């Protein structure tokens, strides 16, 4: 049955209005009502259609726990193997949003193994790549991205390019990553329905600029990402951009960015049970609070690290601890933990090692010399001049 087919005209209008205004909560309620009537009337086709629509609306409304329940209910009504496989992949995405990365990885791997080569397996591979990226499993990620590159065809090849760019970034091949991400974003900007992917690509490019210390260009790309997320009607994407913009403001030395602007996004993530989004937002708010002189900045950083640890997201947790140390909010022991957690993420790992070498100069000069030399060797090909200069500075002081 096609979307809305066979429904009363007034109900069709309400569905259309909710979709046009990206009022996903209302859309979910409308389809819930349709589902109840269909079940009561014994209309299995309409019940199946409505159950799928409810899950989709809840996912777009950023309610992972409710989405998981809706998807499980829908799977009891759906018989087609391909459609059930796609629903299982949606379950993986909701588990990621809810911070259950270990379960998400297990289910994603099972889904990939169960699929024959084709579009559904391509989607499953892309989803698994996202899980492994969050899990910090660099070896597994590279293997999956290689398979994705081999198997993806047509429009799906764009997702393979995006994932390859992410691998290039964590390998420290930043110029290659930037070029590919820009190409992906421009390609998707001209494709109907590509708004979410376009937004993600601009966001990744903005984060890469932020990594390089180029806050101005980062803000430009965050703006592009925000516009695309707005078209897609996804608040979670817009709030992710707000976290990025705040980090760019902090990196540029701005002291007037009001941390209160992030209160709504933090509350949104907390209320909807999205711990990794909340961790990113708390990192940004904590640093903004620190620069504004707030005495509770450390609370945000500590909570952010705990959220990322609990979700099993070591690169996110490591970044939080690294930034917390650099701004004087966390101690050297937290920095040592960051070094361990950032293993495999070459740029951030090297940055953490340089900071640790500097911290150990007075107490453990030999270790500091070794760490600085190790970091400098990694940084020499990454085009991160500020980090490279910092490593050379630590080496010079350690040799005195």
ZIDACOR-V419685 format. One record per residue. N is the residue number from 1. RES is the residue in one letter. SS is DSSP state (a for helix, b for strand, c for the rest). Layout:
[[N/RES/SS] [N/RES/SS]]
This chain:
[[1/X/c] [2/X/c] [3/X/c] [4/X/c] [5/X/c] [6/X/c] [7/X/c] [8/X/c] [9/X/a] [10/X/a] [11/X/a] [12/X/a] [13/X/a] [14/X/a] [15/X/a] [16/X/a] [17/X/a] [18/X/a] [19/X/a] [20/X/a] [21/X/c] [22/X/c] [23/X/c] [24/X/a] [25/X/a] [26/X/a] [27/X/a] [28/X/a] [29/X/a] [30/X/a] [31/X/a] [32/X/a] [33/X/a] [34/X/a] [35/X/a] [36/X/a] [37/X/a] [38/X/a] [39/X/a] [40/X/a] [41/X/a] [42/X/c] [43/X/c] [44/X/a] [45/X/a] [46/X/a] [47/X/a] [48/X/a] [49/X/a] [50/X/a] [51/X/a] [52/X/a] [53/X/a] [54/X/a] [55/X/a] [56/X/a] [57/X/a] [58/X/a] [59/X/a] [60/X/a] [61/X/c] [62/X/c] [63/X/c] [64/X/a] [65/X/a] [66/X/a] [67/X/a] [68/X/a] [69/X/a] [70/X/a] [71/X/a] [72/X/a] [73/X/a] [74/X/a] [75/X/a] [76/X/c] [77/X/c] [78/X/c] [79/X/c] [80/X/c] [81/X/a] [82/X/a] [83/X/a] [84/X/a] [85/X/a] [86/X/a] [87/X/a] [88/X/a] [89/X/a] [90/X/a] [91/X/a] [92/X/a] [93/X/a] [94/X/a] [95/X/a] [96/X/a] [97/X/a] [98/X/c] [99/X/c] [100/X/c] [101/X/a] [102/X/a] [103/X/a] [104/X/a] [105/X/a] [106/X/a] [107/X/a] [108/X/a] [109/X/a] [110/X/a] [111/X/a] [112/X/a] [113/X/a] [114/X/a] [115/X/c] [116/X/c] [117/X/c] [118/X/c] [119/X/a] [120/X/a] [121/X/a] [122/X/a] [123/X/a] [124/X/a] [125/X/a] [126/X/a] [127/X/a] [128/X/a] [129/X/a] [130/X/a] [131/X/a] [132/X/a] [133/X/a] [134/X/a] [135/X/a] [136/X/c] [137/X/c] [138/X/a] [139/X/a] [140/X/a] [141/X/a] [142/X/a] [143/X/a] [144/X/a] [145/X/a] [146/X/a] [147/X/a] [148/X/a] [149/X/a] [150/X/a] [151/X/a] [152/X/c] [153/X/c] [154/X/a] [155/X/a] [156/X/a] [157/X/a] [158/X/a] [159/X/a] [160/X/a] [161/X/a] [162/X/a] [163/X/a] [164/X/a] [165/X/a] [166/X/a] [167/X/a] [168/X/a] [169/X/a] [170/X/a] [171/X/a] [172/X/c] [173/X/c] [174/X/a] [175/X/a] [176/X/a] [177/X/a] [178/X/a] [179/X/a] [180/X/a] [181/X/a] [182/X/a] [183/X/a] [184/X/a] [185/X/a] [186/X/a] [187/X/a] [188/X/a] [189/X/a] [190/X/c] [191/X/c] [192/X/c] [193/X/c] [194/X/c] [195/X/a] [196/X/a] [197/X/a] [198/X/a] [199/X/a] [200/X/a] [201/X/a] [202/X/a] [203/X/a] [204/X/a] [205/X/a] [206/X/a] [207/X/a] [208/X/a] [209/X/a] [210/X/a] [211/X/a] [212/X/c] [213/X/c] [214/X/c] [215/X/a] [216/X/a] [217/X/a] [218/X/a] [219/X/a] [220/X/a] [221/X/a] [222/X/a] [223/X/a] [224/X/a] [225/X/a] [226/X/a] [227/X/a] [228/X/a] [229/X/a] [230/X/a] [231/X/a] [232/X/a] [233/X/c] [234/X/c] [235/X/a] [236/X/a] [237/X/a] [238/X/a] [239/X/a] [240/X/a] [241/X/a] [242/X/a] [243/X/a] [244/X/a] [245/X/a] [246/X/a] [247/X/a] [248/X/a] [249/X/a] [250/X/a] [251/X/a] [252/X/c] [253/X/c] [254/X/c] [255/X/c] [256/X/c] [257/X/c] [258/X/c] [259/X/a] [260/X/a] [261/X/a] [262/X/a] [263/X/a] [264/X/a] [265/X/a] [266/X/a] [267/X/a] [268/X/a] [269/X/a] [270/X/a] [271/X/a] [272/X/c] [273/X/c] [274/X/c] [275/X/a] [276/X/a] [277/X/a] [278/X/a] [279/X/a] [280/X/a] [281/X/a] [282/X/a] [283/X/a] [284/X/a] [285/X/a] [286/X/a] [287/X/a] [288/X/a] [289/X/a] [290/X/a] [291/X/a] [292/X/c] [293/X/c] [294/X/c] [295/X/c] [296/X/c] [297/X/a] [298/X/a] [299/X/a] [300/X/a] [301/X/a] [302/X/a] [303/X/a] [304/X/a] [305/X/a] [306/X/a] [307/X/a] [308/X/a] [309/X/a] [310/X/a] [311/X/a] [312/X/c] [313/X/c] [314/X/a] [315/X/a] [316/X/a] [317/X/a] [318/X/a] [319/X/a] [320/X/a] [321/X/a] [322/X/a] [323/X/a] [324/X/a] [325/X/a] [326/X/a] [327/X/c] [328/X/c] [329/X/c] [330/X/c] [331/X/c] [332/X/a] [333/X/a] [334/X/a] [335/X/a] [336/X/a] [337/X/a] [338/X/a] [339/X/a] [340/X/a] [341/X/a] [342/X/c] [343/X/c] [344/X/c] [345/X/c] [346/X/a] [347/X/a] [348/X/a] [349/X/a] [350/X/a] [351/X/a] [352/X/a] [353/X/a] [354/X/a] [355/X/a] [356/X/a] [357/X/a] [358/X/a] [359/X/a] [360/X/c] [361/X/c] [362/X/c] [363/X/c] [364/X/c] [365/X/a] [366/X/a] [367/X/a] [368/X/a] [369/X/a] [370/X/a] [371/X/a] [372/X/a] [373/X/a] [374/X/a] [375/X/a] [376/X/a] [377/X/a] [378/X/a] [379/X/a] [380/X/c] [381/X/c] [382/X/c] [383/X/c] [384/X/c] [385/X/a] [386/X/a] [387/X/a] [388/X/a] [389/X/a] [390/X/a] [391/X/a] [392/X/a] [393/X/a] [394/X/a] [395/X/a] [396/X/a] [397/X/a] [398/X/a] [399/X/c] [400/X/c]]
